[in-house]
Structure formats: C-alpha cells, structure tokens
Amino acid sequence: MRAKESPLRALIWLACVQAADGLLPQNSSISGKAYWTGVQLDEVAAPILLAWRLEQAGALRQFDPWPLVSRAARYLILHGPVTAQERWEENSGYSPSTLATIIAGLTCAAEFARGRKDEFAADILRDYADWLSAHVEDWTVTGRGELVKGKPRHYIRIAPADPGQAAVSPARTRRTSF
C-alpha cells in the first residue's frame, strides 16, 4: 500500500463516528453527524476490510482497530444477512454484493481475533462467514427469467426480503428489472 497516511486517518475517523452498537453512518458531514440514516451492511463491513488491509501493510502504527472491527462484526451478525439498503440505496433484501462484503469483513475480523489469540471469537466469526457463504446461492440465485437465452439460472441484484427475516427462496421470485 503506497499511500498509508490517508487510509489510516480515514479508519481512525470511522472509528470515531461508529455508534456503540457497531453501526457506521450511511454518510455524514465532516463533523461526523449522520446526514442520511439508512442502514447499509456493506458500509458496516467495509471499514473492517480497510483495517485488515492497513494491518497487512504494517500501516496501523499504534492504532488498535479491534474496537471498531469487533463492534462492526457484531452488528453484521446481529442485523444481517438481509440489508435494509443495498449499495444503490434503493432496495432491501439479500444482495450478492452486500453478502460478499459481509463475508469478507467477517473473515478479516476472524483474522484480527486470531491475532489477539481469541480463538473462540475467531471460530464464531469464521463459522458465521462460512454459513453465509454456503447460503449465498440459496438467497440470490433464481431459475426463473432469462438474462441469457436458454439459461434461466442466474444471480439477481437483490432478492426481496424484510430486514430481520430468515432465508427467502429467490427461486420463487421473478425479477425482470435490475
């Protein structure tokens, strides 16, 4: 990582604006005051990825990202896998993009826990990430409709579901617009 100062400052700022429950604002002013109040789980997971990348680059200096990482990971587990808003801020549901970010974030959080010699937390985080990964296709693949002639099976941008609900089968959902 060539530029290390700006990403580290951004991570520290994110740690300062993170809520006690782990939520990070959808967006905010430079003062940290939330501008919009939507919940986007990929935006909760992304700082974990930034922290992991900075750690890999040896760029964290004396900053300990564990409080930010552990709170964000907890939030993801308690409030996912259905996101209230996907990255285009239009729909709630099972989003392949959001799920991928959550899985990557939880995997990185597991590595941080392992580095702290907390094997119990590392195992929980890794197991949950594996569970999500095992269900991505159940939640986000449909066999209805055709994006490519003769190939009805494909990923959909978002499978509708209310936040807090358990698995919905996209195979029973027909989405014709993206």
Buried (B, 14 or more C-beta within 10 A) or exposed (E): EEEBEEBBEEBBBBBEBBEEEBBBBBEBEEEEEBEEEBBBBBBBBBBBBBBBBBBEEEBBEEBEBBEBBBBBBBBBBEBBBBBBBBBEEEBBBBBBBBBBBBBBBBBBBBBBBBEBEBEEBBEBBBEBBBEBBEBBEBBBBBEBEEEEEEEEBBBBBBBBBEBEEEEBEBBEBEBEEE
